[in-house]
Amino acid sequence: MSRKVSITMYMTLDGFAALADGPDDPEADRQFWEAMWTGPMGNVDTLLLGRKTYEAWAGFWPGLLDTENEHWRAFARFSTKVEKVVFSRTLQAASWSNSRIVRDPVASEISRLRSLPGANIIVAGGVQLVQSVLAEDLADELCLTVSPSIIGRGLPLFRMEPTPDHHDDIVPLGAPGRHDFRLLESRAFRSGAVFLHYAASRKSPPGDVPAGLPSPR
């Protein structure tokens, strides 16, 4: 069985890739980390990252290997240990341990990783990488924490294509650009956020792009 590729992200009610922080609540914090990372971490050995996300994480998580916050400490150690694949045309060096830069197309690298032995793979950002993975139908699962907030600005998690002549409210099965998922789990947190875990509903192998799909940016 090939390695599973999951997208793990958070978003607001209006679709932006952002985590709307709230009051300190240790139980809500525990619920979030358990759903998003603590639970899956034992079955993951590779993270896929865009340049900006990689640079932000590389400058932050290695300094928290011994922090008192148990959730941050666990993630810092996990993210330092696993393989980190950075998709970038401009990054010259990746000094965080177990990191490497890939300049090949996203689909080619994911196909190569699937063919190798190993545990599961998580696409953790940034937005352009996530959109490319979705556009090429490469994700087996989608894990989202949705904050109960409308922020009105930011980076849309999902690709927005202008369709000024679009008047249909119903999108039929098989429509170009449509990807369907089935719900595996939903979980409400004390913070009001909701965790949604989906599996891809597809009849073709991962990476077979239906006709009419927009190409990744």
C-alpha positions in Angstrom: 0.0 0.0 0.0 1.4 3.4 -1.0 2.0 6.2 1.5 -1.0 8.4 2.3 -0.8 12.1 1.5 -2.8 14.4 3.8 -3.3 18.1 3.8 -3.3 19.5 7.3 -4.3 23.2 7.6 -6.4 25.7 9.5 -8.8 28.2 8.1 -11.4 30.8 9.1 -15.1 30.7 8.3 -14.5 33.0 5.3 -12.0 30.6 3.8 -8.6 32.3 4.7 -5.6 30.2 5.7 -5.3 31.6 9.2 -5.9 30.5 12.8 -8.0 33.0 14.7 -6.5 32.8 18.2 -8.7 33.0 21.2 -8.5 33.3 25.0 -6.1 30.9 26.8 -7.9 27.6 27.4 -5.7 24.6 28.2 -8.4 22.1 27.3 -9.2 23.8 24.0 -5.5 23.9 23.2 -5.2 20.2 24.0 -8.1 19.3 21.8 -6.6 21.3 18.9 -3.2 19.7 19.1 -4.5 16.2 19.6 -6.7 16.4 16.5 -4.3 18.2 14.2 -0.9 16.8 15.2 -0.5 14.7 18.3 -2.8 11.9 16.9 -1.4 11.7 13.4 2.3 12.3 14.3 3.1 8.6 15.0 2.2 7.6 11.5 4.0 10.4 9.6 7.7 10.7 8.6 7.6 13.4 5.9 6.4 17.0 5.7 5.9 18.9 2.5 6.4 22.7 2.8 6.5 25.7 0.6 9.4 28.1 1.0 7.7 30.7 3.2 6.3 28.1 5.6 9.6 26.4 5.7 11.5 29.6 6.5 9.0 30.5 9.2 9.1 27.0 10.8 12.9 26.7 10.6 13.3 30.0 12.5 10.8 29.0 15.2 10.4 25.3 16.0 14.1 24.3 16.6 14.2 26.8 19.5 11.3 25.0 21.3 12.8 21.5 21.6 12.8 21.9 25.4 10.0 24.4 26.0 7.7 23.8 28.9 4.6 23.8 26.7 4.1 20.0 26.1 2.3 20.5 22.8 4.8 22.8 21.3 7.7 20.7 22.6 6.2 17.5 21.0 5.7 19.3 17.7 9.1 20.9 17.8 10.7 17.5 18.2 8.5 15.8 15.6 9.1 18.5 13.0 12.8 18.5 13.6 13.1 14.7 13.3 11.0 14.0 10.2 12.1 14.6 6.6 11.1 18.0 5.4 10.7 18.5 1.6 10.8 22.2 0.6 9.3 23.1 -2.8 11.1 26.2 -4.0 12.7 27.7 -7.1 14.6 30.3 -5.1 15.7 28.9 -1.7 19.4 28.3 -1.9 19.9 26.3 1.4 17.8 24.4 3.9 19.8 24.2 7.1 17.2 22.7 9.4 18.0 19.1 10.0 16.6 16.5 7.7 15.5 19.1 5.1 16.0 19.1 1.4 15.0 21.4 -1.5 13.0 20.1 -4.4 12.7 22.0 -7.7 10.9 19.3 -9.6 7.1 19.6 -10.1 5.0 18.8 -7.1 3.3 15.8 -8.7 6.6 14.2 -9.7 8.0 14.4 -6.2 4.9 13.1 -4.6 4.8 10.2 -7.0 8.4 9.4 -6.2 7.7 9.6 -2.4 4.7 7.3 -2.8 6.9 4.7 -4.5 9.3 4.6 -1.6 8.9 2.7 1.7 7.9 4.9 4.6 5.1 6.3 6.7 2.5 8.9 5.7 3.1 12.3 4.3 1.6 15.7 5.4 1.3 18.8 3.3 1.5 21.5 5.9 1.7 24.7 3.8 1.9 27.2 2.3 -1.2 28.0 0.4 0.2 27.8 -3.1 1.6 24.3 -2.4 -1.8 23.2 -0.9 -3.6 24.6 -4.0 -1.3 22.8 -6.3 -1.7 19.5 -4.5 -5.5 19.9 -4.6 -5.6 21.0 -8.2 -3.7 17.8 -9.3 -5.8 15.6 -7.1 -2.8 14.4 -5.1 -4.3 14.5 -1.6 -5.8 11.4 0.0 -7.1 13.2 3.0 -7.9 16.7 4.1 -7.7 17.7 7.8 -9.0 21.2 8.6 -9.5 23.1 11.8 -12.1 25.9 11.1 -12.0 28.9 13.4 -15.4 30.4 14.2 -14.3 33.8 12.9 -14.7 36.0 9.8 -11.5 38.1 9.3 -12.1 39.6 5.9 -8.6 39.5 4.6 -5.7 37.1 4.1 -4.7 34.2 1.8 -7.6 32.1 0.5 -6.9 28.5 1.4 -8.7 27.3 -1.8 -8.0 28.6 -5.3 -10.5 31.3 -6.4 -11.0 31.5 -10.2 -13.1 34.4 -11.4 -16.2 33.3 -13.3 -18.2 36.4 -14.2 -20.6 34.5 -16.4 -21.4 31.9 -13.8 -25.0 31.8 -12.7 -25.5 28.2 -11.6 -26.1 27.5 -7.9 -25.7 23.8 -8.4 -22.4 22.2 -9.5 -23.0 18.8 -11.1 -21.0 15.7 -10.4 -18.0 15.5 -12.7 -17.8 19.3 -13.2 -14.3 20.6 -14.2 -12.4 21.5 -11.1 -14.7 19.8 -8.7 -13.1 17.4 -6.1 -15.3 15.4 -3.7 -14.4 14.2 -0.2 -16.3 12.0 2.3 -16.4 12.9 5.9 -14.4 10.6 8.2 -14.7 12.6 11.4 -15.9 15.9 12.8 -15.0 17.2 16.2 -16.1 20.4 18.0 -13.5 22.1 20.3 -14.3 24.1 23.4 -13.0 27.2 21.5 -15.8 26.9 19.0 -13.5 25.7 16.3 -14.4 22.6 14.4 -12.0 19.8 13.2 -13.0 18.2 9.9 -11.3 15.1 8.6 -12.1 14.0 5.0 -11.0 11.3 2.7 -10.8 11.9 -1.1 -13.6 10.3 -3.1 -12.0 9.3 -6.3 -12.3 6.6 -8.9 -9.0 7.2 -10.5 -5.5 6.9 -9.0 -4.0 9.9 -7.2 -2.5 12.4 -9.7 -4.9 11.6 -12.6 -6.1 15.1 -13.3 -9.6 15.3 -14.8 -9.9 17.2 -18.0 -10.5 20.9 -17.5 -8.8 21.3 -14.2 -6.7 24.5 -13.9 -3.0 23.9 -13.8 -1.1 24.7 -10.6 0.4 28.2 -10.2 
